Amino acid sequence: MDPVVATALVYALSLFVLYWVIRLAVRHAIEDADKRRSREWVEKVGARVSRERRI
């Protein structure tokens, strides 16, 4: 395999892996913030929320 093609392939693969890691981290952060916001709302309002919603 040509070294230029191999370098480009490794570069593209590393960019894809970096994109995927950042995507998963952002997704996790959004879910965590949503859970925290929901929990704070329940504590302030005192509303009853089903167990499935809290998890």
C-alpha positions in Angstrom: 0.0 0.0 0.0 1.2 3.5 -0.9 2.4 5.4 2.2 0.3 8.4 1.3 -2.9 6.3 1.1 -2.0 4.6 4.4 -1.4 7.9 6.1 -4.7 9.3 4.8 -6.5 6.2 6.0 -5.1 6.4 9.5 -5.8 10.1 9.6 -9.4 9.6 8.5 -9.9 6.7 11.0 -8.5 8.7 13.9 -10.8 11.6 13.0 -13.8 9.3 13.0 -12.9 7.8 16.4 -12.4 11.3 17.8 -15.8 12.3 16.4 -17.5 9.3 17.9 -15.9 9.8 21.4 -17.0 13.5 21.4 -20.5 12.5 20.2 -20.9 10.0 23.0 -19.6 12.4 25.6 -22.0 15.1 24.5 -24.9 12.7 24.5 -24.0 11.5 28.0 -23.7 15.1 29.2 -27.1 16.0 27.8 -28.8 13.0 29.4 -27.1 13.7 32.7 -28.2 17.3 32.6 -31.8 16.3 31.7 -31.9 13.9 34.7 -30.5 16.5 37.0 -33.0 19.1 35.8 -35.9 16.7 36.2 -34.8 15.8 39.7 -34.4 19.5 40.7 -37.9 20.2 39.3 -39.4 17.4 41.3 -37.7 18.7 44.5 -38.9 22.3 43.9 -42.5 21.6 42.8 -43.0 18.4 44.9 -44.8 16.8 42.0 -45.1 13.0 41.9 -43.2 11.5 39.1 -43.2 7.9 38.2 -40.2 5.8 39.0 -39.4 5.2 35.3 -39.1 8.9 34.8 -36.6 9.4 37.6 -34.3 6.7 36.3 
